[in-house]
Amino acid sequence: MQSLNPVLITDSQPIANKAFLLQFNRTFIFKPGQIIGITTQKEIAPRLYSICSTPNDATVSILYTIKEDGVLTPQLSALKAGETIWITQPQGKFLFDGKPSWWIATGTGIAPFYSMFQSGQKPLKLIHGGRTQNDLYFHQEFQALTDYIKCCSQDSGNGIYAGRLTKYIDEQESLPPHINYYLCGSAEMVVDVRNLLIKKGAEYHQIITEIYF
Ligand SMILES: Cc1cc2nc3c(=O)[nH]c(=O)nc-3n(C[C@H](O)[C@H](O)[C@H](O)COP(=O)(O)OP(=O)(O)OC[C@H]3O[C@@H](n4cnc5c(N)ncnc54)[C@H](O)[C@@H]3O)c2cc1C
């Protein structure tokens, strides 16, 4: 088992329905796209979370949603600044290589892309999905991208593509050749999008995934 180290929470705020932004002092170096294990007590196995801040920030930010029937997240959401959590070392290989790419995310799966974006990395296109615009975390900041597609299954208007991101991708006449596709979110979303991209001509090696299971 990986060793756990204590860190002090510096802030913990709800940012949308059931979504929290947790911040704690940075005591390690990492690359945008990496994950970290977090727990509230050593007796509870750490859960994995993408880091959504940049390697230069003094604090580390984590975007998470509460699972009402989950073990960790209800406890995590009750903690306040000044309290202690336990973390592992950063890990993971969901790293952007700078080649022309589409980034595709739903829910908290936007977190690693926010770290990359805030670190100066940019995709050709970001396809961001959620039920409503409130579920598109950091959408105001991402508006600075030249090609930012907001897909909402239960919202419309205001620059929103009304429908799931799979529908948006399926409607594209063709995919750009020789680009990579970075996918992050639930297993269901990642599998559906990967199958769709392959059906539309992408090759398996062009698709890089991070699955939140
Ligand atoms: C690589 C990676 C990165 C991730 N990054 C993020 C992130 O940035 N943000 C984020 O919010 N989440 C992320 N996750 C998910 C996160 O690790 C946790 O799974 C999530 O926060 C739920 O934790 P929990 O302890 O509250 O729920 P858990 O107690 O782990 O339960 C999760 C769900 O599974 C169900 N469940 C639990 N045990 C069983 C069982 N035995 N049988 C059937 N169902 C069961 C629960 O009812 C609940 O709905 C990531 C996961 C991975 C793998």
The ligand as an ORCA input file, in Angstrom:
! r2SCAN-3c Opt
* xyz 0 1
  C      -8.207      7.644    -12.090
  C      -9.404      8.191    -11.311
  C      -9.545      9.559    -11.142
  C     -10.647     10.085    -10.480
  N     -10.778     11.429    -10.350
  C     -11.885     11.944     -9.766
  C     -12.067     13.373     -9.676
  O     -11.215     14.169    -10.090
  N     -13.216     13.834     -9.092
  C     -14.190     12.966     -8.613
  O     -15.227     13.440     -8.106
  N     -14.015     11.618     -8.667
  C     -12.898     11.094     -9.215
  N     -12.729      9.728     -9.252
  C     -13.702      8.871     -8.516
  C     -13.251      8.789     -7.022
  O     -12.036      8.061     -6.948
  C     -14.277      8.076     -6.115
  O     -14.632      6.845     -6.707
  C     -15.548      8.891     -5.869
  O     -15.234     10.172     -5.322
  C     -16.496      8.169     -4.888
  O     -15.844      7.960     -3.640
  P     -16.707      7.608     -2.349
  O     -15.777      7.019     -1.331
  O     -17.569      8.738     -1.925
  O     -17.679      6.468     -2.878
  P     -17.443      4.879     -2.728
  O     -17.659      4.440     -1.331
  O     -16.139      4.502     -3.354
  O     -18.654      4.353     -3.631
  C     -18.801      4.825     -4.987
  C     -20.102      4.288     -5.535
  O     -20.039      2.859     -5.626
  C     -21.060      2.266     -4.880
  N     -20.512      1.091     -4.193
  C     -19.596      1.085     -3.208
  N     -19.296     -0.188     -2.856
  C     -20.035     -0.981     -3.664
  C     -20.175     -2.396     -3.808
  N     -19.484     -3.254     -3.052
  N     -21.023     -2.852     -4.751
  C     -21.724     -2.003     -5.537
  N     -21.638     -0.669     -5.439
  C     -20.803     -0.168     -4.525
  C     -21.532      3.318     -3.901
  O     -22.889      3.140     -3.552
  C     -21.295      4.616     -4.648
  O     -22.385      4.965     -5.450
  C     -11.635      9.196     -9.933
  C     -11.470      7.805    -10.084
  C     -10.383      7.319    -10.772
  C     -10.237      5.816    -10.934
*
